[in-house]
Amino acid sequence: MSTRFNVSVKKTYIQNGEEKSAWRQIGVAWEGEKGISGIIESVPTGGWDGRFVLFPADKQESPSQRRNASKDDYPF
């Protein structure tokens, strides 16, 4: 079985005068015999510098876990 990754970008925002960060998943990637392949499902807008991070898929919340989070957990 190949290693799977979530492709994420960092979004910074101001809350109560303090700078905070949140990670947004924009795609998936996996490690195969010839290297790492991936699919970008959405492209961030508004000042994105092209950087992204690969998080092991089993160590990051699933989309259903994020949907069940409190509205106060998100700045938008």
C-alpha positions as CSV (number, residue, x, y, z in Angstrom):
1,M,0.0,0.0,0.0
2,S,1.3,3.4,-0.9
3,T,1.7,6.3,1.5
4,R,-1.0,8.9,1.1
5,F,-0.7,12.6,1.8
6,N,-3.1,15.6,2.1
7,V,-1.9,18.6,0.1
8,S,-2.5,21.7,2.3
9,V,-1.8,25.4,2.2
10,K,-1.4,27.7,5.2
11,K,-3.9,30.5,5.6
12,T,-3.2,33.3,8.1
13,Y,-5.8,35.5,9.6
14,I,-6.2,38.0,12.4
15,Q,-8.5,37.1,15.4
16,N,-8.8,39.4,18.4
17,G,-5.8,41.3,17.2
18,E,-3.6,38.1,17.1
19,E,-2.3,36.5,14.0
20,K,-3.4,32.9,13.7
21,S,-3.0,30.1,11.1
22,A,-5.2,27.4,9.6
23,W,-4.4,24.7,7.1
24,R,-6.7,24.1,4.1
25,Q,-6.6,20.9,2.1
26,I,-6.4,21.6,-1.6
27,G,-5.6,18.1,-2.9
28,V,-4.1,14.6,-2.3
29,A,-0.8,12.9,-3.1
30,W,0.6,9.4,-2.9
31,E,4.0,7.8,-3.1
32,G,4.5,5.2,-5.8
33,E,7.3,3.3,-7.4
34,K,8.5,6.2,-9.4
35,G,8.0,9.0,-6.9
36,I,5.2,11.1,-5.5
37,S,2.2,11.9,-7.6
38,G,-0.8,14.1,-6.7
39,I,-3.9,15.9,-7.7
40,I,-4.7,19.5,-6.9
41,E,-8.4,19.8,-6.5
42,S,-8.6,23.6,-5.9
43,V,-6.3,26.5,-6.3
44,P,-6.1,29.1,-3.5
45,T,-6.6,32.7,-4.5
46,G,-5.7,36.0,-2.8
47,G,-2.0,36.2,-2.3
48,W,-1.1,32.5,-2.5
49,D,2.7,32.2,-3.1
50,G,2.6,28.7,-4.5
51,R,3.8,26.9,-1.4
52,F,2.1,23.8,-0.1
53,V,2.8,21.1,2.5
54,L,2.2,17.3,2.4
55,F,0.8,16.0,5.6
56,P,0.5,12.2,6.1
57,A,-3.2,11.5,5.5
58,D,-3.6,9.4,8.6
59,K,-2.4,12.2,10.9
60,Q,-4.7,15.0,9.7
61,E,-8.4,15.4,10.4
62,S,-10.7,13.9,7.8
63,P,-13.2,16.3,6.0
64,S,-16.1,14.8,8.1
65,Q,-14.2,15.6,11.3
66,R,-13.7,19.2,10.1
67,R,-17.4,19.6,9.2
68,N,-18.3,18.5,12.8
69,A,-16.1,21.2,14.4
70,S,-17.6,24.1,16.2
71,K,-18.2,27.3,14.1
72,D,-15.9,29.1,16.6
73,D,-13.0,27.0,15.4
74,Y,-12.9,28.8,12.1
75,P,-12.3,32.5,11.4
76,F,-14.9,32.6,8.5
